Amino acid sequence: MSKYLKLIAFLSFTVVTMSVYSIMQAMAQSVEPLELITLEGDETYADDLYLAGYVNSDVNTLNPGFTYGHGKFNYVADLSFFNQLDHSLNPLVNELTNEYRSFLRGKSPYATFKESETQIVYTGTAADVYWSGELDNQLIISVLDKLTSEETSYTLSLPEDSENSSYLDVRDTYIQYPNMYFTIGSYNVATESNEFNIYAVNLEAAEPQLELIRSIDPQLNEVNGGDYEQQNLDSRYLELTSVDYETTGQPVSGELYIYDYIEDKMLNIPDLETLNSPRILSSAAGLFILNPTEQKYEAYQADTATDPVSLSKVSEISSSGSNSQLIPSFISNGLLYSYEESYTDITSQIGNYTINIQINDLNTGEVVYRGEFVSPDEQNNDVHVDYLDQFGLIE
């Protein structure tokens, strides 16, 4: 009898859910379309871009999410109900869902994935980013061999002497298979501050287990500028900052350090002290540091083979105007990819707001592409990209 009650309850829930969704879908309007037009440079660069975010307009839409790839926009609101359930703004997750659906089953789309020619590595926690209690202090790792379709899974617990907090979170992940590195944060109630420890695991060991390889100085209480999205960048270098929240009531950044996962060392870069809130980016070509100055960035390449690490200026990257803020995002094949936030008044960040895309030759600073999101309707100035969740290249 109970199984029939469960079936009836499930069917009732499904009917109600679908009815509510249908009503909301009928009341909502389609997302107002966007175009990415070329303002400067070679428009073919736009064909390689992958963008995902949200559209802001004056229409009522159920889901304002969009993706851009292969030169065209797709809108989440235009997908069917079940396709919306599967859809992720992360292009790799969508690709894996289509090609390796059984591997994705039961895994969080918000966790960390890395794909190579021979394997797919997944790592998450019992509660994705945040761990709510000691019983959840476990990392879940799965590796799929693409040649044999064999999946190997691991559940790794923190060493007992490290489980000293009921609030833990994974703040950064670096995968260099078979080695994996995790920066795990905890909150120290006594000092009212964040503390970070770095753990590593070799998945080809006889009995893989997490090992504490470094405890970070408690003075360095912020990772990657406080940006949780950074944990999916899979960068060899970890950005650590001391932030003072007490002096003015607003966070004030102090000393900046860069940690190298592979070498297990803090890089000694004296010149960092002369820079003002620099952006730290890495690529196959090495480590780059971008120092913001008025309306531009000075790009430096770090020679990590020397001690202390020396910085060599390679170029200057300019924004498009006085009311815009350029945000360097990643480097690929000698090109710096940035997005630009433009306001009517940049000092107060109010008024008309737009996001543009800019690509520069990192060695010369030359703009090779600049594009702008616009509405196809030239009379409609109220449609713009409100937020970029993903910015990368089509693999």
Summary of the structure (lengths in Angstrom):
residues: 395
radius of gyration: 23.2
end to end distance: 52.0
largest distance: 75.0
contacts: 1110
relative contact order: 0.13
helix: 18%
strand: 48%
